[in-house]
Amino acid sequence: MPKHYRVGIIGVCHVHVHHVATLFQQHPRVELVACADTVPRVPELTQAPYTRAFNRQYLLERLGLERAYDDYRQMLDLEQLDLAICNSENSQHPAVVAACADHGVHVCVEKPMAASLADAQQMIRSATTAGIKVLIHWYMPFSPLMQRAKQCVDEGAIGAILELKMRAAHAGPLAPGVKHPGPNVATVQLSGPELASTWWYQAAAGGGALIDFCSYGAVLARWFLGHPPSSVQGWRANLNSPWGDADDTALIVARYAGALGVFEGSWTTYEPDLPGGPILYGTQGTLVVDEWGKQPAICLHHGPGAVTRHAGLPLPSGRRTIAEEFIHHLETGDPLPPTLEPQFNADATAVVDAAMRSAASGRVESIEEAASASACGNG
């Protein structure tokens, strides 16, 4: 008889929690049984859309979860879960994975993997020691456009990649009018103190545009180029969010063998439909991916007027959601798509880690130095 999976949700502060929970709920062999939040650094001052209180209530009322715990460790003790969905603040990912590992519970971690390379490595050690599976939820394996883009590049449509540029941007996770996957609800105007009470604008919680959005470029470059960079320079600034201490604008320039990566992250952009990419510049053409624009498509440019538009590619595996992919992996042992793998994501986290070091030092930082510093910090 096919196995059924008892799934719990740990952390309700990430704006994607509704979407991810719904994807698992829609799987015919998943039972969403309970949720539990992590403990915030400071109490939130609002129950507006996509805040902790709103998200918790949505899970209970709209998705039908029967129980909500104040302590996720208690939930792990009592619920006999098979799998947990981690949608906590970034800084809490290592503790959540470690607690799940202690209970033999597999974990789906919402992107990005971690707030630092040391945290990413700790997550891998916890999972490896306990024999649990951890994957990082990125959209690339389930995007027909991204699958088509990767096929075009692998087939040599633009020659060798010389530069990959990615800009991920909106007006801020809780900015007025911003919508996220899940509830058909837009965010509302919040005061500075209300925003400051959310983890997004707290550097110690792993908030900020660099970690949140520049990680897209780091992951995409690792996927398209096939290897990590040698060195990184990063900049980050709080330009328009005086209520918090996290950056709202960030830039990474990464040096790869034969190519450059330019990754932008912005919480200060008021036209999210502008194409963000990735844009790949090659020796024989340019490929532009417009994933979230008004007319999503891929455009291949081979000179003046020589433009070819492509629609998405049917997903090779036929698996359309993270829930389908994770359960298939647990039951068959088939390899995960690369962008979901923990070590792949640790490689991308090393880029973000080096960029944060560079922003603080004002120097170009090497990936090897970032890894060495992380190893020393772990003792």
C-alpha positions as CSV (number, residue, x, y, z in Angstrom):
1,M,0.0,0.0,0.0
2,P,1.4,3.4,-0.9
3,K,2.9,5.3,2.0
4,H,1.2,8.4,3.3
5,Y,3.3,11.3,4.7
6,R,2.5,13.2,7.8
7,V,3.8,16.7,7.2
8,G,4.2,19.6,9.6
9,I,5.1,23.3,9.0
10,I,8.0,24.9,11.0
11,G,8.1,28.6,10.8
12,V,5.2,30.7,9.6
13,C,7.0,34.0,9.0
14,H,8.1,33.6,5.4
15,V,5.8,35.0,2.8
16,H,5.9,31.8,0.7
17,V,4.6,29.5,3.5
18,H,1.0,29.5,2.1
19,H,2.2,28.5,-1.4
20,V,4.5,25.7,-0.3
21,A,2.0,24.4,2.2
22,T,-0.7,24.3,-0.5
23,L,1.6,22.4,-2.9
24,F,2.1,19.7,-0.2
25,Q,-1.6,19.6,0.7
26,Q,-2.5,19.0,-2.9
27,H,-0.3,15.8,-3.0
28,P,-2.7,12.9,-2.7
29,R,-0.5,11.1,-0.2
30,V,0.2,14.0,2.1
31,E,-1.6,14.9,5.3
32,L,-0.8,18.4,6.7
33,V,-1.2,17.9,10.4
34,A,0.2,20.8,12.3
35,C,2.3,24.0,12.3
36,A,4.6,25.7,14.8
37,D,6.4,29.0,14.6
38,T,9.9,29.8,15.6
39,V,10.5,32.4,18.3
40,P,11.0,35.8,16.8
41,R,13.8,38.1,18.0
42,V,11.1,40.7,18.8
43,P,7.3,40.4,18.8
44,E,5.7,41.6,15.6
45,L,3.5,44.6,16.0
46,T,1.0,43.9,13.3
47,Q,-1.3,41.1,12.0
48,A,-1.3,42.4,8.4
49,P,-1.2,40.1,5.4
50,Y,1.9,37.9,5.3
51,T,3.0,38.5,8.9
52,R,3.3,35.7,11.4
53,A,-0.2,36.0,12.9
54,F,-1.9,36.3,9.4
55,N,0.1,33.3,8.1
56,R,-0.7,31.1,11.1
57,Q,-4.4,31.9,10.9
58,Y,-4.4,31.2,7.1
59,L,-2.9,27.8,7.7
60,L,-5.5,26.9,10.3
61,E,-8.6,28.3,8.7
62,R,-7.9,28.0,4.9
63,L,-5.7,24.9,4.8
64,G,-7.4,23.1,7.6
65,L,-4.5,22.3,9.9
66,E,-5.9,21.0,13.1
67,R,-3.2,22.1,15.5
68,A,-0.7,24.9,16.0
69,Y,2.1,24.7,18.5
70,D,4.1,27.5,20.2
71,D,7.2,25.3,20.1
72,Y,8.2,23.4,17.0
73,R,10.3,21.0,19.2
74,Q,7.1,20.0,21.0
75,M,5.4,19.4,17.6
76,L,8.2,17.2,16.6
77,D,7.9,15.2,19.9
78,L,4.2,14.7,19.6
79,E,3.2,14.5,15.9
80,Q,5.4,11.6,14.5
81,L,6.0,13.6,11.3
82,D,7.6,12.1,8.2
83,L,8.5,15.5,6.7
84,A,8.6,19.1,7.7
85,I,8.3,22.3,5.6
86,C,10.7,24.9,7.0
87,N,9.5,28.5,6.3
88,S,11.3,30.2,9.2
89,E,13.5,33.2,9.1
90,N,16.8,32.4,7.4
91,S,18.9,32.5,10.6
92,Q,16.8,29.7,12.1
93,H,17.3,27.1,9.3
94,P,20.2,25.3,11.0
95,A,18.4,24.9,14.3
96,V,15.2,23.6,12.5
97,V,17.2,21.1,10.4
98,A,19.1,19.9,13.5
99,A,15.8,19.4,15.5
100,C,14.2,17.5,12.6
101,A,17.4,15.4,12.2
102,D,17.1,14.4,15.9
103,H,13.6,13.1,15.1
104,G,14.4,11.5,11.8
105,V,12.2,13.9,9.9
106,H,13.1,15.0,6.4
107,V,13.0,18.7,5.6
108,C,12.0,21.0,2.7
109,V,13.7,24.3,3.4
110,E,12.4,27.4,1.7
111,K,15.0,29.3,-0.3
112,P,17.6,30.6,0.3
113,M,19.4,27.7,2.0
114,A,21.0,29.8,4.8
115,A,22.2,33.1,6.0
116,S,25.8,32.1,5.9
117,L,28.1,29.4,4.6
118,A,28.7,28.1,8.1
119,D,25.0,27.7,8.6
120,A,24.7,25.8,5.3
121,Q,27.5,23.5,6.2
122,Q,25.9,22.8,9.6
123,M,22.7,21.9,7.9
124,I,24.4,19.4,5.7
125,R,26.2,17.8,8.7
126,S,23.0,17.5,10.7
127,A,21.3,15.8,7.8
128,T,24.2,13.5,6.9
129,T,24.7,12.4,10.5
130,A,21.0,11.6,11.0
131,G,20.4,10.1,7.5
132,I,17.6,12.5,6.7
133,K,17.0,14.2,3.4
134,V,17.1,18.0,3.1
135,L,16.3,19.9,-0.1
136,I,16.1,23.6,-0.8
137,H,12.9,24.8,-2.5
138,W,13.8,26.8,-5.7
139,Y,11.5,27.3,-8.6
140,M,13.9,26.4,-11.4
141,P,13.0,22.6,-11.8
142,F,9.3,23.5,-12.0
143,S,9.6,26.4,-14.5
144,P,9.1,25.4,-18.1
145,L,10.8,28.7,-19.1
146,M,13.9,28.0,-17.1
147,Q,14.1,24.4,-18.4
148,R,13.9,25.8,-22.0
149,A,16.6,28.3,-21.2
150,K,18.9,25.7,-19.8
151,Q,18.3,23.5,-22.9
152,C,19.1,26.4,-25.2
153,V,22.4,27.1,-23.4
154,D,23.4,23.4,-23.2
155,E,22.7,23.1,-26.9
156,G,25.1,26.0,-27.7
157,A,22.4,28.5,-28.8
158,I,24.5,31.4,-27.6
159,G,27.9,29.9,-27.6
160,A,30.0,30.1,-24.4
161,I,28.6,32.2,-21.6
162,L,30.6,35.4,-21.0
163,E,28.3,37.1,-18.5
164,L,25.2,36.1,-16.5
165,K,23.1,39.0,-15.1
166,M,20.2,38.5,-12.7
167,R,18.1,41.2,-11.0
168,A,15.5,40.1,-8.5
169,A,13.5,43.1,-7.2
170,H,10.3,44.4,-5.8
171,A,9.3,47.2,-3.4
172,G,9.9,45.1,-0.3
173,P,8.4,41.8,1.1
174,L,5.7,43.7,2.9
175,A,5.5,46.8,0.7
176,P,2.0,48.1,-0.1
177,G,0.4,46.2,-3.0
178,V,3.0,43.4,-3.3
179,K,1.4,40.0,-3.8
180,H,3.0,36.7,-3.1
181,P,2.0,33.1,-4.2
182,G,-0.8,31.8,-2.1
183,P,-3.6,34.0,-0.8
184,N,-5.1,36.4,-3.3
185,V,-4.3,39.2,-0.9
186,A,-2.1,42.2,-1.4
187,T,0.1,43.7,1.3
188,V,-1.0,47.0,3.0
189,Q,0.8,50.1,4.2
190,L,2.7,49.4,7.4
191,S,4.4,51.9,9.7
192,G,8.2,51.9,10.2
193,P,7.9,50.3,13.7
194,E,5.7,47.6,12.3
195,L,8.1,46.8,9.5
196,A,11.0,46.9,12.0
197,S,9.3,44.2,14.1
198,T,9.3,41.8,11.2
199,W,12.3,39.6,10.6
200,W,12.8,40.8,7.0
201,Y,14.4,44.0,8.1
202,Q,16.5,42.5,10.9
203,A,20.1,41.6,9.8
204,A,20.5,39.2,12.8
205,A,17.5,37.2,11.6
206,G,19.0,36.8,8.1
207,G,16.9,39.5,6.6
208,G,18.0,41.8,3.8
209,A,17.9,42.0,0.0
210,L,21.4,40.5,-0.5
211,I,20.5,37.2,1.1
212,D,17.0,37.1,-0.1
213,F,17.4,38.2,-3.7
214,C,21.1,38.1,-4.8
215,S,20.9,34.4,-3.9
216,Y,18.9,33.9,-7.1
217,G,21.8,35.0,-9.2
218,A,24.2,32.8,-7.3
219,V,22.1,29.7,-7.8
220,L,21.4,30.4,-11.4
221,A,25.1,31.0,-12.2
222,R,26.0,27.8,-10.5
223,W,23.4,26.0,-12.6
224,F,24.2,27.6,-16.0
225,L,28.0,27.8,-15.7
226,G,28.4,24.5,-13.8
227,H,31.1,25.6,-11.3
228,P,31.6,28.1,-8.5
229,P,33.4,31.4,-9.0
230,S,36.9,32.1,-7.8
231,S,36.3,35.5,-6.2
232,V,33.4,37.9,-5.3
233,Q,32.9,41.5,-4.6
234,G,29.7,42.7,-2.9
235,W,28.0,45.9,-1.9
236,R,24.9,46.3,0.2
237,A,23.1,49.4,1.6
238,N,20.0,50.4,3.4
239,L,18.8,53.2,1.1
240,N,15.1,53.5,1.7
241,S,14.3,51.4,4.8
242,P,15.4,53.4,7.8
243,W,13.2,51.4,10.2
244,G,15.5,48.3,9.9
245,D,19.2,47.5,10.0
246,A,19.1,45.1,7.0
247,D,20.1,46.1,3.5
248,D,17.4,46.8,1.0
249,T,19.7,47.2,-2.0
250,A,22.6,44.9,-2.9
251,L,25.0,44.0,-5.8
252,I,27.3,41.1,-6.3
253,V,30.0,40.8,-9.0
254,A,31.5,37.3,-9.2
255,R,34.5,36.1,-11.3
256,Y,34.0,32.7,-12.9
257,A,36.4,30.8,-15.2
258,G,35.7,32.6,-18.5
259,A,32.7,34.6,-17.3
260,L,31.3,37.2,-14.9
261,G,28.2,37.1,-12.8
262,V,26.3,40.2,-11.9
263,F,23.6,39.7,-9.3
264,E,21.3,42.5,-8.1
265,G,18.8,42.4,-5.3
266,S,16.4,45.3,-4.6
267,W,13.6,45.9,-2.1
268,T,13.3,49.5,-3.5
269,T,11.9,48.7,-7.0
270,Y,8.3,49.8,-7.7
271,E,7.9,48.2,-11.1
272,P,8.2,44.4,-10.6
273,D,7.2,43.6,-14.1
274,L,10.5,44.9,-15.5
275,P,12.4,41.9,-16.9
276,G,14.9,40.7,-14.3
277,G,16.4,37.8,-16.1
278,P,18.5,36.0,-16.0
279,I,20.2,37.5,-19.1
280,L,23.0,35.4,-20.5
281,Y,25.5,37.1,-22.8
282,G,27.4,34.6,-25.0
283,T,30.0,34.5,-27.7
284,Q,27.2,33.9,-30.3
285,G,24.1,35.5,-28.9
286,T,22.2,36.7,-25.9
287,L,19.4,34.9,-24.1
288,V,16.8,36.8,-22.1
289,V,14.4,35.1,-19.7
290,D,11.4,37.1,-18.7
291,E,9.8,34.7,-16.1
292,W,7.6,37.2,-14.3
293,G,6.7,39.8,-16.9
294,K,3.3,40.4,-18.5
295,Q,4.2,38.1,-21.4
296,P,6.6,35.5,-20.0
297,A,8.9,34.1,-22.7
298,I,12.5,33.5,-23.7
299,C,14.1,35.7,-26.3
300,L,17.2,34.6,-28.2
301,H,19.1,37.5,-29.9
302,H,21.6,36.8,-32.7
303,G,22.1,40.3,-34.0
304,P,20.0,43.3,-35.2
305,G,16.5,42.1,-35.8
306,A,17.4,38.4,-35.3
307,V,15.2,37.6,-32.4
308,T,13.6,34.2,-31.7
309,R,10.9,33.8,-29.0
310,H,10.5,30.5,-27.2
311,A,7.8,29.2,-24.9
312,G,8.5,26.9,-22.0
313,L,9.7,23.3,-22.2
314,P,7.5,20.5,-20.9
315,L,9.0,19.5,-17.6
316,P,11.3,16.5,-18.3
317,S,10.4,14.6,-15.2
318,G,6.7,15.4,-15.4
319,R,6.8,16.4,-11.7
320,R,5.4,19.9,-11.4
321,T,5.8,20.7,-7.7
322,I,8.3,20.5,-4.9
323,A,6.0,18.0,-3.1
324,E,5.9,15.6,-6.0
325,E,9.7,15.9,-6.4
326,F,10.5,15.4,-2.8
327,I,8.3,12.4,-2.3
328,H,9.5,10.8,-5.5
329,H,13.1,11.3,-4.3
330,L,12.3,9.7,-0.9
331,E,10.7,6.7,-2.5
332,T,13.0,6.0,-5.4
333,G,16.4,7.6,-4.5
334,D,16.5,9.2,-7.9
335,P,18.8,12.2,-7.9
336,L,17.3,15.6,-7.2
337,P,17.4,18.4,-9.7
338,P,20.7,20.2,-9.0
339,T,19.2,23.4,-7.8
340,L,17.4,21.5,-5.0
341,E,20.5,19.7,-3.7
342,P,22.1,20.8,-0.4
343,Q,25.7,20.9,-1.6
344,F,24.8,22.8,-4.7
345,N,23.0,25.3,-2.5
346,A,26.0,25.5,-0.2
347,D,28.1,26.4,-3.2
348,A,25.7,29.2,-4.0
349,T,25.6,30.3,-0.3
350,A,29.4,30.6,-0.4
351,V,29.0,33.3,-3.0
352,V,26.5,35.3,-0.8
353,D,28.8,34.7,2.2
354,A,31.8,36.1,0.3
355,A,29.8,39.1,-0.9
356,M,28.8,39.9,2.7
357,R,32.4,39.7,3.8
358,S,33.4,41.9,0.8
359,A,30.7,44.5,1.6
360,A,32.2,44.7,5.1
361,S,35.9,44.7,4.1
362,G,35.7,46.7,0.9
363,R,37.9,44.1,-0.7
364,V,37.5,41.4,-3.3
365,E,37.0,38.1,-1.4
366,S,37.9,34.7,-2.6
367,I,35.5,31.7,-2.3
368,E,38.3,29.7,-0.7
369,E,38.8,32.3,2.0
370,A,35.1,32.3,2.7
371,A,35.1,28.5,3.0
372,S,38.2,28.6,5.3
373,A,36.6,31.3,7.5
374,S,33.4,29.3,7.8
375,A,35.4,26.1,8.7
376,C,37.3,28.0,11.4
377,G,34.0,29.5,12.8
378,N,32.6,26.0,13.1
379,G,35.5,24.9,15.1
